[in-house]
Each structure stands twice: as structure tokens, then as C-alpha cells.
């Protein structure tokens, strides 16, 4: 995938390719999966429920990310939605109020931390392409990704408090990405913010007009896919492991990772290609 691949919207291409090349492994699930040119695209695809994060959808997301993790040809993952205006409305409220044993509910919500950890330890960079509103639990899903590109029309928020719930499962991700007072404002007031404010707060990396959205996502995906997959894996692992360590422990871990990087062929190839003014040919070792 690159910025010149197609003039059709990403979601249209996904739907067309899914019909043309059906995947038995991912058929009849609430997500679409496509891998092309080193980029795996995972698209939430339950528009009737506004991509509510049901147990079924979360299971399908976990399966899709695991599939991308195990595919050596995949170098970057794009998480998006086929819905025109909504990325995801968040948790399945019907499930919250369902008359089932509390132990059953406790077991089911294990899917959230499992998915967040899977994305964090994927070993491959992830982009959330927020083409629509990112609400409630889906804000945590977006923040679990490494980068977020949003359409100008997208909004972000945690409205759970307005219906007598609280965004417990995504709170840790919000406080790790948003300044504390603004995070508290989002959680306690339950109000939405627009894409430009989300960018100002550091929730979003880039905001683009709708007409430029697919090209912007494809451009970043292609750039990430062009990097050394080995060093990207090592770097992603270090990012995940050091984030909550005390400073000196983090520095020792990163020193260890840099020493390992020095032993790879890819670092030698990258430096050689730089001085020879050519594109590197990654060996993956």
C-alpha cells in the first residue's frame, strides 16, 4: 500500500477486496481483514451497532491482530472502520445491563486488557485511522495504537458517566496519554472534544480533511512498512517494556536493547545504505 495505490476510499477498497478475495479464516466476523504490500488493514465492520465493542467484535479483533502478528509479511497494521461517521461507539451497553452472573461479566471484560496488551506487544507499528467518532471504550482501543490519524469531523470522548457507567477499562491508557487534569475532565464530565482539541492534547498525531484522509493513512503506513522489521520489533518491544519503569531501570533496559541492535545485520545495512545514498535492503537479522 502506498499513497498512490488508489483514489477510492480505504473502506470502499476493503469491501471490494473482501468480496473478491474472501478469507475463510476471517469470514462471518464483525471485522474485515486485508494484507497487502506489508500493510494489514483491520476494519471494524458492524455498522448497525455503530461498531459497539461486543464480545464477538472483541474476539474478532483479537484474532485479527494475532493473525497480523504471525504473518511475517505484515510490517504495519492499520485499524479502521467501514462506518461512514463512527469509528466505534464504545462498549456494548446491552451487555452491561444483561442479567447474567457477575463472575460471567468479570470474565468477559478480560478481553479489553488482553487486546490492549496484544497491540502493545505486537512487534509491529499500529495506526488507528479514526475516520469517525471515537467514543467510550474505543478511545482506549485507539490509544493502544502507536499513532492516530483523524478526520477533521471526528470527535473523541468518554460519555460513560452520562449513562451511569465509568470508563474503568480505558482509564489507564487515557492517563498515560493525556495530561492529568484534561484526562479527569474527559472522564468526569463525559463531554466530547473535536479532532483539533484531541490533537492539541496529544491524543491524535495528525488531523486531516476527509478528502486527504486515506492518502495520509496510506502514506504513513507505507513509510512504516519500509523500515527494518527487525529493528521495528526490537524498538516496539522496548517502548512497551520501558514505559512504566523507574528511570535508571529503563535506561539499563534500553542500553541492553541498543547493544543487541549493534549485533544485527540490519543496523550495518542501514548505515551502509545511508553513506552510499541508496535505499537499504533489510535482511531481518
FITORMI-122336 format. One line per 10 residues: number of its first residue (from 1); their letters; for each residue x, y, z of N, C-alpha, C. Coordinates in Angstrom, 2 decimals, always signed. Example, Ala and Ser with C-alpha at 12.3 -4.5 7.8 and 13.67 -1.06 7.14 Angstrom:
% residues 2
1	as	+13.19 -5.69 +7.80 +12.30 -4.50 +7.80 +13.20 -3.30 +7.80 | +12.85 -2.25 +7.08 +13.67 -1.06 +7.14 +12.90 +0.03 +7.87;
***
This chain:
% residues 285
1	xxxxxxxxxx	+0.85 -1.20 +0.00 +0.00 +0.00 +0.00 +0.88 +1.24 +0.00 | +0.54 +2.22 -0.82 +1.23 +3.49 -0.76 +0.24 +4.58 -1.13 | +0.68 +5.80 -1.02 -0.25 +6.90 -1.21 -0.80 +6.98 -2.61 | -0.17 +6.30 -3.57 -0.66 +6.34 -4.93 -1.39 +5.08 -5.35 | -1.70 +4.20 -4.43 -2.30 +2.93 -4.77 -3.66 +3.08 -5.41 | -4.51 +3.93 -4.86 -5.88 +4.03 -5.34 -6.47 +5.36 -4.96 | -7.41 +5.83 -5.79 -8.13 +7.06 -5.46 -9.43 +6.75 -4.72 | -9.79 +5.48 -4.59 -11.01 +5.10 -3.89 -10.76 +5.12 -2.39 | -11.81 +5.43 -1.60 -11.65 +5.43 -0.14 -11.20 +4.06 +0.36 | -10.47 +4.08 +1.45 -9.96 +2.84 +2.05 -11.08 +1.86 +2.34;
11	xxxxxxxxxx	-12.19 +2.33 +2.90 -13.28 +1.42 +3.25 -13.91 +0.81 +2.02 | -13.98 +1.56 +0.92 -14.53 +1.01 -0.33 -13.62 -0.08 -0.86 | -12.31 +0.16 -0.84 -11.37 -0.86 -1.33 -11.45 -2.11 -0.48 | -11.58 -1.93 +0.83 -11.70 -3.09 +1.71 -12.90 -3.93 +1.37 | -14.05 -3.28 +1.20 -15.27 -4.03 +0.89 -15.15 -4.75 -0.44 | -14.57 -4.09 -1.43 -14.45 -4.70 -2.74 -13.51 -5.88 -2.71 | -12.38 -5.73 -2.03 -11.41 -6.82 -1.98 -11.92 -7.97 -1.15 | -12.67 -7.66 -0.10 -13.21 -8.75 +0.71 -14.18 -9.59 -0.10 | -14.95 -8.95 -0.99 -15.87 -9.71 -1.84 -15.10 -10.50 -2.89 | -14.00 -9.89 -3.39 -13.26 -10.51 -4.48 -12.38 -11.66 -4.00;
21	xxxxxxxxxx	-11.78 -11.47 -2.81 -10.88 -12.50 -2.28 -11.33 -12.83 -0.87 | -12.37 -13.64 -0.69 -12.86 -13.94 +0.65 -11.83 -14.72 +1.44 | -11.80 -14.47 +2.74 -10.86 -15.16 +3.63 -11.62 -16.09 +4.55 | -11.36 -17.38 +4.44 -12.07 -18.35 +5.28 -11.77 -18.13 +6.74 | -10.54 -17.71 +7.02 -10.14 -17.56 +8.42 -10.90 -16.42 +9.10 | -11.30 -15.41 +8.31 -11.92 -14.23 +8.92 -13.35 -14.02 +8.44 | -13.94 -15.01 +7.75 -15.27 -14.83 +7.22 -16.29 -14.83 +8.35 | -17.41 -14.18 +8.09 -18.53 -14.13 +9.03 -18.11 -13.62 +10.40 | -17.24 -12.64 +10.41 -16.84 -11.99 +11.65 -17.14 -10.50 +11.52 | -17.22 -9.78 +12.63 -17.55 -8.35 +12.58 -16.38 -7.45 +12.20;
31	xxxxxxxxxx	-15.29 -8.01 +11.69 -14.20 -7.19 +11.18 -13.81 -7.67 +9.79 | -13.23 -6.76 +9.02 -12.64 -7.12 +7.74 -11.13 -7.12 +7.90 | -10.47 -8.03 +7.21 -9.01 -8.14 +7.28 -8.45 -8.20 +5.88 | -7.45 -7.37 +5.63 -6.77 -7.37 +4.34 -5.29 -7.15 +4.58 | -4.44 -7.90 +3.89 -3.00 -7.71 +3.95 -2.48 -7.48 +2.54 | -1.76 -6.38 +2.35 -1.28 -6.03 +1.02 -0.07 -5.13 +1.16 | +1.01 -5.47 +0.48 +2.19 -4.62 +0.46 +2.80 -4.39 +1.82 | +2.74 -5.38 +2.71 +3.31 -5.25 +4.04 +2.40 -4.59 +5.04 | +1.20 -4.18 +4.61 +0.26 -3.49 +5.49 -0.97 -4.35 +5.71 | -1.28 -4.67 +6.95 -2.53 -5.35 +7.28 -3.54 -4.30 +7.72;
41	xxxxxxxxxx	-4.72 -4.32 +7.12 -5.78 -3.40 +7.49 -6.88 -4.18 +8.19 | -7.19 -3.78 +9.41 -8.26 -4.39 +10.20 -9.35 -3.35 +10.34 | -10.54 -3.66 +9.83 -11.62 -2.68 +9.82 -12.81 -3.19 +10.63 | -13.24 -2.41 +11.61 -14.47 -2.71 +12.34 -15.63 -2.65 +11.34 | -16.49 -3.65 +11.35 -17.49 -3.75 +10.29 -18.85 -4.23 +10.82 | -19.35 -3.54 +11.83 -20.71 -3.77 +12.31 -21.44 -2.43 +12.37 | -21.72 -1.85 +11.20 -22.30 -0.51 +11.17 -23.65 -0.41 +11.87 | -24.44 -1.48 +11.88 -25.77 -1.42 +12.51 -25.68 -1.13 +14.00 | -24.59 -1.59 +14.64 -24.41 -1.34 +16.07 -23.43 -0.20 +16.33 | -23.05 +0.50 +15.25 -22.04 +1.56 +15.34 -20.74 +0.99 +15.92;
51	xxxxxxxxxx	-20.46 -0.25 +15.52 -19.23 -0.94 +15.95 -19.09 -1.00 +17.47 | -20.21 -1.24 +18.15 -20.14 -1.43 +19.59 -19.21 -2.58 +19.91 | -18.42 -2.42 +20.96 -17.39 -3.40 +21.29 -17.99 -4.58 +22.04 | -18.74 -5.38 +21.33 -19.34 -6.59 +21.88 -18.26 -7.65 +22.09 | -18.62 -8.71 +22.82 -17.68 -9.82 +22.99 -17.28 -10.39 +21.64 | -18.24 -10.50 +20.74 -17.97 -11.05 +19.41 -16.98 -10.19 +18.65 | -17.18 -8.86 +18.68 -16.28 -7.99 +17.96 -14.89 -7.99 +18.58 | -14.80 -7.98 +19.90 -13.50 -8.01 +20.56 -12.76 -9.30 +20.25 | -13.47 -10.43 +20.23 -12.84 -11.70 +19.87 -12.29 -11.65 +18.44 | -13.07 -11.05 +17.54 -12.63 -10.94 +16.16 -11.42 -10.03 +16.03;
61	xxxxxxxxxx	-11.39 -8.94 +16.81 -10.22 -8.06 +16.80 -8.99 -8.78 +17.31 | -9.13 -9.53 +18.38 -8.00 -10.28 +18.91 -7.48 -11.26 +17.87 | -8.40 -11.97 +17.21 -7.99 -12.93 +16.18 -7.29 -12.23 +15.02 | -7.77 -11.05 +14.63 -7.17 -10.33 +13.51 -5.77 -9.84 +13.87 | -5.60 -9.28 +15.06 -4.26 -8.82 +15.45 -3.30 -10.00 +15.62 | -3.79 -11.12 +16.11 -2.93 -12.30 +16.21 -2.52 -12.77 +14.83 | -3.43 -12.70 +13.88 -3.12 -13.09 +12.51 -2.04 -12.18 +11.93 | -2.16 -10.88 +12.16 -1.16 -9.94 +11.68 +0.19 -10.18 +12.35 | +0.16 -10.49 +13.64 +1.40 -10.75 +14.38 +2.15 -11.94 +13.81 | +1.42 -12.99 +13.43 +2.06 -14.22 +12.97 +2.47 -14.18 +11.50;
71	xxxxxxxxxx	+2.03 -13.18 +10.76 +2.35 -13.08 +9.34 +3.63 -12.26 +9.17 | +4.72 -12.91 +8.80 +6.00 -12.22 +8.66 +5.98 -11.17 +7.54 | +5.05 -11.32 +6.60 +4.97 -10.35 +5.50 +4.34 -9.04 +5.95 | +3.62 -9.06 +7.06 +2.98 -7.85 +7.58 +3.97 -7.05 +8.41 | +4.14 -5.78 +8.06 +5.09 -4.92 +8.77 +4.42 -3.80 +9.54 | +3.16 -3.51 +9.23 +2.43 -2.45 +9.92 +0.94 -2.81 +9.88 | +0.21 -2.41 +10.91 -1.23 -2.69 +10.99 -1.99 -1.37 +11.07 | -3.01 -1.25 +10.23 -3.91 -0.09 +10.27 -5.25 -0.56 +10.82 | -5.72 +0.08 +11.87 -7.02 -0.22 +12.46 -7.98 +0.89 +12.05 | -9.09 +0.50 +11.41 -10.03 +1.49 +10.90 -11.46 +0.99 +11.04;
81	xxxxxxxxxx	-12.38 +1.64 +10.35 -13.80 +1.28 +10.42 -14.44 +1.46 +9.06 | -15.43 +0.62 +8.75 -16.17 +0.79 +7.50 -17.35 +1.73 +7.65 | -17.63 +2.18 +8.87 -18.76 +3.09 +9.10 -18.41 +4.48 +8.59 | -19.37 +5.15 +8.00 -19.12 +6.46 +7.40 -18.72 +7.52 +8.43 | -19.36 +7.52 +9.59 -19.16 +8.62 +10.54 -18.72 +8.18 +11.93 | -18.71 +6.89 +12.22 -18.37 +6.40 +13.55 -17.26 +5.36 +13.47 | -16.18 +5.61 +14.18 -15.16 +4.58 +14.34 -15.72 +3.47 +15.22 | -16.15 +3.85 +16.43 -16.85 +2.92 +17.33 -17.53 +3.72 +18.42 | -18.74 +3.28 +18.77 -19.49 +3.94 +19.84 -19.06 +3.44 +21.22 | -18.13 +2.49 +21.27 -17.62 +2.01 +22.56 -18.28 +0.73 +23.00;
91	xxxxxxxxxx	-18.25 +0.49 +24.31 -18.73 -0.76 +24.88 -20.19 -1.06 +24.56 | -20.52 -2.33 +24.59 -21.88 -2.78 +24.33 -22.74 -2.58 +25.57 | -23.54 -1.51 +25.58 -24.33 -1.17 +26.77 -25.32 -2.26 +27.14 | -25.85 -2.95 +26.12 -26.77 -4.05 +26.41 -26.12 -5.13 +27.24 | -24.84 -5.37 +26.98 -24.11 -6.36 +27.76 -23.88 -5.90 +29.19 | -23.72 -4.56 +29.38 -23.51 -4.05 +30.73 -24.71 -4.35 +31.63 | -25.91 -4.21 +31.06 -27.12 -4.35 +31.85 -27.72 -5.76 +31.80 | -27.04 -6.67 +31.12 -27.59 -8.03 +30.96 -27.69 -8.73 +32.32 | -28.73 -9.53 +32.47 -28.98 -10.25 +33.72 -28.22 -11.57 +33.70 | -26.91 -11.47 +33.94 -26.05 -12.66 +33.98 -25.19 -12.58 +35.24;
101	xxxxxxxxxx	-24.65 -13.71 +35.70 -23.83 -13.69 +36.92 -22.66 -12.72 +36.80 | -22.31 -12.06 +37.90 -21.24 -11.08 +37.89 -19.90 -11.72 +37.51 | -19.72 -12.99 +37.88 -18.48 -13.69 +37.51 -18.37 -13.81 +36.00 | -19.50 -13.99 +35.33 -19.52 -14.09 +33.87 -19.10 -12.76 +33.25 | -19.62 -11.65 +33.78 -19.24 -10.33 +33.28 -17.75 -10.06 +33.51 | -17.27 -10.44 +34.70 -15.86 -10.22 +35.02 -14.96 -10.97 +34.04 | -15.34 -12.20 +33.72 -14.56 -13.00 +32.79 -14.58 -12.38 +31.39 | -15.73 -11.88 +30.98 -15.86 -11.33 +29.63 -15.02 -10.08 +29.41 | -14.94 -9.20 +30.42 -14.21 -7.95 +30.21 -12.70 -8.17 +30.22 | -12.25 -9.40 +30.44 -10.83 -9.71 +30.29 -10.35 -9.45 +28.87;
111	xxxxxxxxxx	-11.27 -9.42 +27.92 -10.90 -9.20 +26.53 -10.24 -7.84 +26.34 | -10.65 -6.83 +27.10 -10.07 -5.50 +26.92 -8.58 -5.46 +27.26 | -8.16 -5.85 +28.47 -6.72 -5.83 +28.74 -5.94 -6.78 +27.83 | -6.55 -7.89 +27.45 -5.88 -8.82 +26.54 -5.61 -8.17 +25.19 | -6.59 -7.45 +24.67 -6.42 -6.79 +23.38 -5.42 -5.65 +23.47 | -5.49 -4.85 +24.53 -4.55 -3.74 +24.69 -3.11 -4.25 +24.78 | -2.91 -5.34 +25.51 -1.56 -5.91 +25.62 -1.10 -6.47 +24.28 | -2.01 -7.11 +23.56 -1.67 -7.67 +22.26 -1.18 -6.59 +21.31 | -1.88 -5.46 +21.27 -1.48 -4.36 +20.39 -0.13 -3.79 +20.85 | +0.04 -3.66 +22.15 +1.29 -3.10 +22.68 +2.49 -3.98 +22.44;
121	xxxxxxxxxx	+2.30 -5.29 +22.43 +3.41 -6.23 +22.27 +3.42 -6.86 +20.88 | +2.75 -6.26 +19.93 +2.60 -6.83 +18.59 +3.93 -6.99 +17.86 | +4.88 -6.12 +18.18 +6.16 -6.16 +17.48 +6.11 -5.44 +16.14 | +4.97 -4.85 +15.82 +4.78 -4.13 +14.56 +4.02 -2.84 +14.86 | +4.37 -1.74 +14.19 +3.70 -0.47 +14.47 +2.24 -0.51 +14.05 | +1.42 +0.25 +14.77 -0.02 +0.29 +14.51 -0.48 +1.72 +14.33 | -1.38 +1.91 +13.37 -2.00 +3.21 +13.13 -3.51 +3.05 +13.32 | -4.09 +3.90 +14.13 -5.55 +3.97 +14.19 -5.99 +5.06 +13.22 | -6.76 +4.65 +12.22 -7.31 +5.60 +11.25 -8.72 +5.96 +11.70 | -8.82 +7.06 +12.44 -10.09 +7.47 +13.05 -10.87 +8.31 +12.06;
131	xxxxxxxxxx	-11.64 +7.62 +11.21 -12.44 +8.32 +10.22 -13.78 +8.79 +10.74 | -14.08 +8.45 +11.99 -15.35 +8.85 +12.59 -15.20 +9.01 +14.08 | -16.32 +9.10 +14.78 -16.31 +9.37 +16.21 -15.71 +8.21 +17.00 | -14.84 +8.55 +17.92 -14.12 +7.57 +18.76 -14.60 +7.78 +20.19 | -15.48 +6.89 +20.64 -16.16 +7.13 +21.91 -15.99 +5.98 +22.88 | -16.01 +6.33 +24.17 -16.02 +5.33 +25.26 -14.86 +4.35 +25.10 | -15.16 +3.05 +25.18 -14.10 +2.05 +25.14 -13.23 +2.11 +23.91 | -13.78 +2.61 +22.81 -12.97 +2.67 +21.59 -11.87 +3.72 +21.68 | -12.00 +4.69 +22.60 -10.91 +5.63 +22.80 -9.69 +4.89 +23.35 | -9.94 +3.93 +24.24 -8.84 +3.11 +24.72 -8.23 +2.28 +23.61;
141	xxxxxxxxxx	-9.06 +1.76 +22.74 -8.58 +0.97 +21.60 -7.70 +1.83 +20.70 | -8.13 +3.05 +20.43 -7.33 +3.96 +19.61 -6.01 +4.30 +20.29 | -6.07 +4.60 +21.59 -4.86 +4.98 +22.31 -3.88 +3.82 +22.46 | -4.37 +2.59 +22.37 -3.48 +1.44 +22.41 -2.59 +1.38 +21.18 | -3.04 +1.99 +20.08 -2.24 +2.03 +18.86 -1.11 +3.04 +19.01 | -0.08 +2.88 +18.19 +1.08 +3.77 +18.29 +0.80 +5.17 +17.76 | +0.03 +5.25 +16.69 -0.24 +6.52 +16.04 -1.73 +6.63 +15.73 | -2.25 +7.85 +15.74 -3.66 +8.08 +15.40 -3.74 +9.21 +14.38 | -4.37 +8.92 +13.25 -4.69 +9.93 +12.25 -6.21 +10.08 +12.25 | -6.69 +11.30 +12.33 -8.13 +11.53 +12.43 -8.63 +12.46 +11.33;
151	xxxxxxxxxx	-9.85 +12.21 +10.89 -10.53 +13.17 +10.03 -10.91 +14.39 +10.86 | -11.02 +15.53 +10.20 -11.42 +16.76 +10.88 -12.76 +16.63 +11.57 | -13.64 +15.79 +11.03 -15.00 +15.66 +11.56 -15.11 +14.70 +12.74 | -14.04 +14.00 +13.07 -14.08 +13.03 +14.17 -14.16 +13.74 +15.51 | -14.82 +13.09 +16.46 -14.82 +13.57 +17.84 -14.36 +12.45 +18.76 | -13.96 +12.83 +19.96 -13.42 +11.88 +20.92 -14.05 +12.14 +22.29 | -14.31 +11.09 +23.04 -14.89 +11.31 +24.35 -15.16 +10.04 +25.11 | -15.42 +10.21 +26.40 -15.76 +9.09 +27.28 -17.11 +9.42 +27.94 | -18.21 +9.18 +27.25 -19.53 +9.57 +27.75 -20.15 +8.57 +28.73 | -19.39 +7.59 +29.20 -19.97 +6.54 +30.05 -20.68 +7.08 +31.28;
161	xxxxxxxxxx	-20.12 +8.13 +31.89 -20.69 +8.66 +33.12 -22.13 +9.15 +32.90 | -22.45 +9.52 +31.68 -23.79 +10.02 +31.36 -24.87 +8.95 +31.40 | -24.46 +7.69 +31.36 -25.44 +6.59 +31.44 -25.18 +5.72 +32.68 | -24.53 +6.33 +33.67 -24.33 +5.63 +34.93 -23.25 +4.57 +34.91 | -22.30 +4.70 +34.00 -21.16 +3.78 +33.94 -19.90 +4.62 +34.15 | -18.74 +4.02 +34.11 -17.48 +4.77 +34.19 -16.46 +4.04 +33.33 | -15.57 +4.76 +32.65 -14.62 +4.14 +31.72 -13.43 +3.50 +32.43 | -13.72 +2.54 +33.27 -12.67 +1.91 +34.06 -11.58 +1.27 +33.20 | -11.99 +0.47 +32.19 -11.02 -0.33 +31.46 -10.08 +0.49 +30.59 | -10.44 +1.72 +30.26 -9.57 +2.53 +29.40 -8.89 +3.66 +30.17;
171	xxxxxxxxxx	-9.20 +3.76 +31.46 -8.66 +4.86 +32.26 -7.13 +4.86 +32.26 | -6.52 +3.69 +32.40 -5.06 +3.62 +32.46 -4.43 +4.13 +31.17 | -5.03 +3.81 +30.04 -4.50 +4.28 +28.76 -4.69 +5.78 +28.61 | -5.82 +6.29 +29.06 -6.07 +7.72 +28.96 -5.06 +8.50 +29.80 | -4.84 +8.08 +31.03 -3.90 +8.80 +31.90 -2.45 +8.66 +31.43 | -2.16 +7.66 +30.62 -0.81 +7.52 +30.07 -0.62 +8.32 +28.79 | -1.68 +8.92 +28.28 -1.58 +9.67 +27.03 -2.04 +11.11 +27.12 | -2.85 +11.43 +28.11 -3.48 +12.74 +28.21 -3.03 +13.40 +29.52 | -2.72 +14.70 +29.51 -2.39 +15.39 +30.76 -3.46 +15.13 +31.82 | -3.03 +15.01 +33.08 -3.89 +14.52 +34.15 -5.20 +15.31 +34.29;
181	xxxxxxxxxx	-5.12 +16.63 +34.33 -6.33 +17.42 +34.54 -7.30 +17.29 +33.38 | -6.78 +17.25 +32.16 -7.65 +17.09 +30.99 -8.23 +15.68 +30.94 | -7.42 +14.69 +31.38 -7.94 +13.33 +31.45 -9.11 +13.27 +32.43 | -8.95 +13.90 +33.59 -10.02 +13.93 +34.58 -11.27 +14.62 +34.03 | -11.06 +15.67 +33.26 -12.19 +16.39 +32.65 -12.96 +15.47 +31.70 | -12.24 +14.72 +30.87 -12.89 +13.80 +29.94 -13.70 +12.75 +30.70 | -13.09 +12.18 +31.72 -13.73 +11.08 +32.46 -14.93 +11.56 +33.26 | -14.81 +12.70 +33.92 -15.84 +13.13 +34.86 -17.01 +13.86 +34.20 | -16.74 +14.65 +33.16 -17.81 +15.39 +32.51 -18.50 +14.60 +31.40 | -17.78 +13.67 +30.80 -18.38 +12.86 +29.75 -18.68 +13.62 +28.48;
191	xxxxxxxxxx	-17.97 +14.73 +28.23 -18.22 +15.54 +27.04 -17.23 +15.18 +25.93 | -17.65 +15.42 +24.70 -16.79 +15.15 +23.55 -15.87 +16.34 +23.27 | -14.74 +16.02 +22.65 -13.85 +17.05 +22.13 -13.68 +16.81 +20.64 | -13.40 +17.88 +19.89 -13.24 +17.71 +18.46 -11.81 +17.26 +18.14 | -11.57 +16.97 +16.87 -10.29 +16.40 +16.47 -9.13 +17.36 +16.72 | -9.35 +18.65 +16.50 -8.27 +19.61 +16.71 -7.88 +19.70 +18.17 | -8.86 +19.64 +19.07 -8.55 +19.63 +20.50 -7.85 +18.34 +20.90 | -8.28 +17.22 +20.30 -7.62 +15.94 +20.57 -6.16 +15.98 +20.12 | -5.90 +16.65 +19.01 -4.52 +16.79 +18.55 -3.73 +17.67 +19.51 | -4.33 +18.75 +19.97 -3.66 +19.66 +20.91 -3.28 +18.95 +22.19;
201	xxxxxxxxxx	-4.14 +18.02 +22.65 -3.89 +17.30 +23.89 -2.92 +16.13 +23.71 | -2.59 +15.81 +22.47 -1.68 +14.70 +22.24 -2.37 +13.36 +22.08 | -3.71 +13.36 +22.01 -4.44 +12.12 +21.76 -4.24 +11.68 +20.31 | -4.25 +12.66 +19.41 -4.16 +12.42 +17.98 -2.83 +12.97 +17.46 | -2.20 +12.25 +16.55 -0.95 +12.72 +15.96 -1.19 +13.71 +14.83 | -2.26 +13.47 +14.05 -2.46 +14.27 +12.85 -3.94 +14.34 +12.52 | -4.42 +15.51 +12.16 -5.81 +15.72 +11.73 -5.79 +16.18 +10.29 | -6.60 +15.54 +9.44 -6.61 +15.87 +8.02 -8.04 +16.01 +7.51 | -8.25 +16.77 +6.45 -9.58 +16.84 +5.84 -9.99 +15.48 +5.29 | -11.27 +15.28 +5.15 -11.79 +14.00 +4.68 -11.19 +13.60 +3.35;
211	xxxxxxxxxx	-11.02 +14.56 +2.44 -10.50 +14.26 +1.11 -9.06 +13.77 +1.13 | -8.33 +14.07 +2.20 -6.92 +13.69 +2.29 -6.69 +12.52 +3.24 | -7.76 +12.02 +3.86 -7.62 +11.05 +4.95 -6.97 +9.74 +4.50 | -7.51 +9.10 +3.48 -6.97 +7.81 +3.04 -5.53 +7.93 +2.58 | -5.21 +9.00 +1.87 -3.84 +9.20 +1.40 -2.88 +9.39 +2.56 | -3.32 +10.12 +3.60 -2.46 +10.34 +4.76 -2.19 +9.04 +5.49 | -3.23 +8.21 +5.67 -3.04 +6.92 +6.33 -2.12 +6.02 +5.50 | -2.37 +5.96 +4.20 -1.56 +5.12 +3.32 -0.10 +5.58 +3.30 | +0.11 +6.88 +3.34 +1.47 +7.43 +3.33 +2.25 +6.99 +4.57 | +1.64 +7.15 +5.74 +2.33 +6.75 +6.97 +2.52 +5.23 +7.03;
221	xxxxxxxxxx	+1.52 +4.48 +6.58 +1.63 +3.03 +6.59 +2.79 +2.58 +5.71 | +2.91 +3.18 +4.52 +3.98 +2.82 +3.60 +5.35 +3.18 +4.19 | +5.43 +4.33 +4.85 +6.69 +4.73 +5.46 +7.09 +3.75 +6.57 | +6.14 +3.37 +7.40 +6.44 +2.42 +8.48 +6.82 +1.05 +7.93 | +6.13 +0.63 +6.87 +6.41 -0.68 +6.27 +7.78 -0.74 +5.62 | +8.35 +0.42 +5.31 +9.65 +0.45 +4.64 +10.83 +0.31 +5.61 | +10.56 +0.38 +6.92 +11.64 +0.31 +7.91 +12.07 -1.13 +8.16 | +13.19 -1.29 +8.80 +13.67 -2.63 +9.16 +12.65 -3.31 +10.08 | +12.08 -4.44 +9.67 +11.12 -5.11 +10.55 +11.76 -5.61 +11.84 | +13.03 -5.99 +11.78 +13.71 -6.47 +12.98 +13.90 -5.34 +13.99;
231	xxxxxxxxxx	+14.42 -4.21 +13.53 +14.63 -3.09 +14.45 +13.31 -2.50 +14.92 | +12.29 -2.56 +14.05 +10.98 -2.08 +14.48 +10.43 -2.95 +15.60 | +10.61 -4.27 +15.47 +10.16 -5.18 +16.53 +10.92 -4.92 +17.83 | +12.23 -4.77 +17.72 +13.03 -4.50 +18.91 +12.63 -3.16 +19.54 | +12.40 -2.16 +18.71 +12.02 -0.86 +19.22 +10.66 -0.87 +19.88 | +9.70 -1.54 +19.23 +8.36 -1.63 +19.80 +8.38 -2.35 +21.15 | +9.14 -3.42 +21.23 +9.24 -4.15 +22.49 +9.83 -3.26 +23.59 | +10.85 -2.49 +23.25 +11.47 -1.59 +24.23 +10.50 -0.49 +24.65 | +9.74 +0.04 +23.70 +8.75 +1.07 +24.03 +7.74 +0.56 +25.05 | +7.27 -0.67 +24.83 +6.27 -1.26 +25.71 +6.84 -1.54 +27.10;
241	xxxxxxxxxx	+8.05 -2.09 +27.15 +8.60 -2.55 +28.43 +9.14 -1.41 +29.29 | +9.60 -0.32 +28.68 +10.21 +0.74 +29.49 +9.23 +1.78 +30.00 | +7.99 +1.78 +29.48 +7.12 +2.94 +29.68 +6.79 +3.25 +31.14 | +6.75 +2.23 +32.00 +6.41 +2.49 +33.40 +7.53 +2.14 +34.36 | +8.74 +1.95 +33.82 +9.88 +1.63 +34.69 +10.45 +2.90 +35.32 | +11.05 +2.78 +36.51 +11.83 +3.90 +37.05 +12.95 +4.24 +36.07 | +13.42 +5.49 +36.11 +14.35 +5.99 +35.10 +15.58 +5.10 +34.94 | +16.26 +4.77 +36.02 +17.51 +4.03 +35.88 +17.27 +2.61 +35.37 | +16.16 +1.99 +35.76 +15.83 +0.67 +35.24 +15.51 +0.75 +33.75 | +14.82 +1.81 +33.36 +14.52 +2.00 +31.94 +15.79 +2.19 +31.13;
251	xxxxxxxxxx	+16.72 +2.99 +31.65 +17.97 +3.23 +30.95 +18.79 +1.95 +30.80 | +18.79 +1.12 +31.82 +19.52 -0.14 +31.74 +18.90 -1.08 +30.71 | +17.58 -1.14 +30.67 +16.89 -1.95 +29.66 +17.22 -1.44 +28.26 | +17.18 -0.13 +28.07 +17.42 +0.44 +26.75 +18.89 +0.29 +26.33 | +19.79 +0.35 +27.28 +21.20 +0.08 +26.99 +21.37 -1.34 +26.47 | +20.70 -2.28 +27.11 +20.75 -3.68 +26.69 +20.20 -3.83 +25.26 | +19.09 -3.13 +24.97 +18.49 -3.23 +23.64 +19.37 -2.61 +22.57 | +20.03 -1.51 +22.89 +20.92 -0.89 +21.92 +22.10 -1.80 +21.61 | +22.64 -2.46 +22.62 +23.73 -3.41 +22.40 +23.30 -4.54 +21.48 | +22.08 -5.05 +21.69 +21.56 -6.09 +20.80 +21.41 -5.55 +19.38;
261	xxxxxxxxxx	+20.96 -4.33 +19.26 +20.79 -3.74 +17.93 +22.11 -3.66 +17.18 | +23.20 -3.34 +17.91 +24.52 -3.27 +17.30 +24.94 -4.60 +16.67 | +24.38 -5.70 +17.15 +24.78 -7.03 +16.67 +24.01 -7.47 +15.43 | +23.05 -6.67 +14.98 +22.22 -7.09 +13.85 +22.84 -6.70 +12.51 | +22.50 -7.46 +11.48 +22.93 -7.12 +10.13 +22.18 -5.89 +9.61 | +20.93 -5.72 +10.08 +20.14 -4.60 +9.57 +20.73 -3.25 +9.96 | +21.32 -3.15 +11.14 +21.91 -1.85 +11.51 +23.14 -1.57 +10.65 | +23.89 -2.62 +10.30 +25.03 -2.45 +9.41 +24.57 -2.04 +8.02 | +23.50 -2.69 +7.53 +22.96 -2.38 +6.21 +22.39 -0.96 +6.17 | +21.71 -0.57 +7.23 +21.12 +0.76 +7.25 +22.16 +1.85 +7.19;
271	xxxxxxxxxx	+23.23 +1.70 +7.95 +24.30 +2.70 +7.96 +25.03 +2.71 +6.61 | +25.28 +1.52 +6.08 +25.97 +1.42 +4.78 +25.14 +2.08 +3.68 | +23.83 +1.81 +3.68 +22.95 +2.39 +2.66 +22.90 +3.91 +2.79 | +22.95 +4.42 +4.02 +22.93 +5.86 +4.24 +24.14 +6.52 +3.58 | +25.31 +5.95 +3.81 +26.53 +6.56 +3.25 +26.62 +6.35 +1.75 | +26.01 +5.28 +1.24 +26.04 +5.01 -0.20 +24.87 +5.68 -0.92 | +24.05 +6.41 -0.15 +22.92 +7.17 -0.72 +21.99 +6.28 -1.54 | +21.54 +5.18 -0.94 +20.61 +4.25 -1.57 +19.61 +3.75 -0.54 | +18.57 +3.11 -1.03 +17.60 +2.52 -0.12 +18.15 +1.24 +0.49 | +17.98 +1.01 +1.79 +18.51 -0.22 +2.41 +17.73 -1.46 +1.98;
281	xxxxx	+18.39 -2.58 +1.99 +17.78 -3.88 +1.72 +17.84 -4.68 +3.02 | +16.74 -4.66 +3.74 +16.71 -5.25 +5.08 +16.82 -6.77 +5.02 | +17.64 -7.32 +5.92 +17.84 -8.77 +5.98 +16.94 -9.42 +7.03 | +16.49 -8.62 +7.98 +15.66 -9.18 +9.04 +16.45 -9.99 +10.05 | +17.74 -9.70 +10.14 +18.58 -10.41 +11.11 +19.77 -9.53 +11.51;
***
